[in-house]
Amino acid sequence: MAMSMTVQRLIVPQHERDNYLVRARERKAYYADRNCRFSVFAEADLPGAFMEFTEADDPQTLADAHASAPTPPLDSQRIYVRVEV
């Protein structure tokens, strides 16, 4: 299985954070409907800095989900695949 993911880092101004979290929940539901996982992490020491991870079991599923997403990541073509170590 070729686990794949995309990563996006962004800074969200204080006045936009509530809206950002609403949109993030919507994206999580969208990706779940397409057999993908979406998660968000906040940087502990920098308020408003977020990392978004979108994962799927294979690169094509992830690419297809991004292609039809209402708001795909800025660099949705950069898909990473898990390397066994």
N, C-alpha and C positions, 0 to 999 in steps of 0.2 A: 504494500500500500504506500503510495507516494503522498504523504501528508503535505499539504501546501498552505501557504499563508501570505497575506499582504500586511504591511505595517504602514501606519500613518501617524505622524507626530503633529500636533497642533497646539496653538495657544489660544485660549478662549477668554476674552475680556470678562471681567466680573459681571457686567450688566447682561451678558449673553449666556451665562452658564446654565441657568434654569432651562432656557430654550434649547441649549445644546443637549442637555440630558434627556429632554423629551424626544428630540430627534434621534439621539443615540438609541433609546428604547425602541423607536420605530424601525431603525435600521436593524437592530437585533432581531425583531420579529420578521422583517423582510428576509434576512439571511437564513433564519431558522426554517422558513418555508421553502428554502432552496437548498436544504441539506448542508448548510454552512453554520459555523459558529462565529459570533461577533462578541468581542469583549473590549472593555475600556479600562485603562489604568491611569490614575492621576499621579503625577510626580509629587512625592512627599514634601519636598522642600521648595516647590515652585508652584504656588496656587495658579490654577488655570492651564497648566501644562498637562496635556493628555496624550496617551498613546492608544491607538485603535488597532486591534488585531482581528483580521478576518481569516478564518481557517476553513478548509474543506479536506475531504479525504483524497482528493486528486486535483491537479491543476485545472483540468477542463471544467469541473463543477464550479470552481472558484471564478474562473474567467467568465463563464456564462452568467453567473450571479452578478458579477460586477458590470457586465455588458448591459444588463437590463435594469440595473439599480437606478433609482431616482437621483441619488447623490453618491456616485462611486468615489472611491479614494482618488486623490489627485494623481497618483502614479499607479493606477490599477493594472498596468501591464507588467509591473515589476512583481512577479510572483516567486516566492521562495519555496523550495521543497526541502523536506527534512532529509538530513544526511545521517546515516547510521554511523555511530562512532563506537 
